[in-house]
Amino acid sequence: MRSLALMLAAVWAGSSSLAAQQERATFAVLPFRNEQSFGLEPEAYAALELGLAQLLASELARSPGGAVADRGRTEAAVGKRTVPPVRLDAAAAQRIGGLVGARYVVLGNFVDAYGRIRVNARLVDASSGQFLKSVSNDDPKLQTRDQLHRAVQAVAQKILAELGLPAPAASPALPTPAVLAFSRGLAAEEAGDKAAAAKHFQAALDAAPGFGEEDYQAGQRENL
């Protein structure tokens, strides 16, 4: 099994080759919005706005029919995050999708009520600006904080099913401490603190030793 480091490297890169985008349905996954969560420190929830989006993007790109728009271009199109984050609508999603060359844009939000998690995503057709579908982690077994990555995987599968795209192969889920550490790494990276980012990314690896990357190669190899 390949290490989690390779999977994380793929997510950090967050882009797909032009050839892959032309052959697949390309997604732009925008930062999630925290809807007044409680139970963790505010910094953790601010980091999850980035982390959940990137993990969802990774899941969508694992589909043989999916690809992800360049992460750097997507971040530039979204603009600087604010606290609280700006609530994006379908028109904004359409504009961003056009800027980054995405066929679909995913807007997400989440709420953590002291360990009870709800992850929601809205799928937008970037060509028309039309909302196509809203999906959530409806299974009660996936609504606890310790099942956070599983919840993201379930949301990705529903998005792919809505578009008739093949589901990715089954894969193990990251433990929530790894998700949190990975998310903090992304937040530190966004803030330009490379040392802190490296520390958090290492903590993610420590929390998920031996996590396999094979299942994440589909749709992600172009990102490396």
Secondary structure, 3 states (H helix, E strand, C coil): CCCHHHHHHHHHHCCCCHHHHHHCEEEEECCCEECCCECCCHHHHHHHHHHHHHHHHHHHHCCCCEEECCHHHHHHHHCCCCCCCCCCCHHHHHHHHHHHCCCEEEEEEEEEECCEEEEEEEEEECCCCEEEEEEECCCHHHCEHHHHHHHHHHHHHHHHHHCCCCCCCCCCCCCHHHHHHHHHHHHHHHCCCHHHHHHHHHHHHHHCCCCCCHHHCCCCHHHC
